[in-house]
Amino acid sequence: MTETKSEKEGKKITVNIRGEVLMQAIKLRQKRELEEGTVLSVTEVIGDAIREKYEREIGKEAVEQ
């Protein structure tokens, strides 16, 4: 689990990267390696998955307000 604070609002959002999100990150890594021809670190891809999930959560909060 990763916790991040939004710099704009100072809110804390917890991102769960178990299960489906982690599997998507691994698939994304494999796809990017095939397309780009470079080896990516798992950390980089998981970071991308966390960032994407975080941005979705921020979007949900904006819609709710």
C-alpha positions in Angstrom: 0.0 0.0 0.0 1.2 3.5 -0.8 0.1 6.7 0.8 0.5 10.0 -1.0 -0.5 13.5 0.0 -2.0 15.8 -2.6 0.2 18.9 -2.6 -2.7 21.2 -3.6 -5.1 20.1 -0.9 -3.0 18.3 1.6 -5.3 15.3 1.4 -4.0 11.8 2.0 -5.0 9.1 -0.5 -4.2 5.4 0.1 -3.6 3.4 -3.1 -4.0 -0.4 -2.9 -1.6 -2.0 -5.5 -2.5 -5.6 -4.7 -4.1 -8.1 -7.1 -5.5 -6.7 -10.3 -3.6 -3.4 -10.4 -0.3 -5.3 -9.8 -1.1 -7.8 -12.6 -2.0 -4.9 -14.9 1.3 -3.2 -14.1 3.2 -6.4 -14.9 1.3 -6.8 -18.2 2.0 -3.1 -19.0 5.7 -3.7 -18.3 5.8 -6.6 -20.7 3.9 -4.6 -23.4 6.2 -1.6 -23.1 9.3 -3.7 -23.2 8.2 -5.3 -26.5 7.1 -2.0 -28.1 10.1 0.1 -26.9 12.7 -2.7 -27.0 14.1 -1.6 -23.6 14.0 -3.3 -20.2 12.0 -1.5 -17.6 12.3 -1.9 -13.9 9.3 -3.3 -12.1 9.5 -0.3 -9.8 9.0 2.1 -12.7 6.0 0.3 -13.9 4.4 -0.1 -10.5 5.1 3.7 -10.0 3.2 4.3 -13.2 0.3 2.2 -12.0 0.2 4.0 -8.6 0.3 7.3 -10.4 -2.6 6.3 -12.7 -4.7 5.1 -9.7 -3.9 8.2 -7.7 -5.0 10.4 -10.6 -8.2 8.5 -10.9 -8.9 9.0 -7.2 -8.2 12.7 -7.5 -10.6 12.8 -10.5 -13.3 11.0 -8.4 -13.0 13.6 -5.7 -13.3 16.5 -8.1 -16.5 15.0 -9.6 -18.0 14.4 -6.1 -17.5 18.0 -5.2 
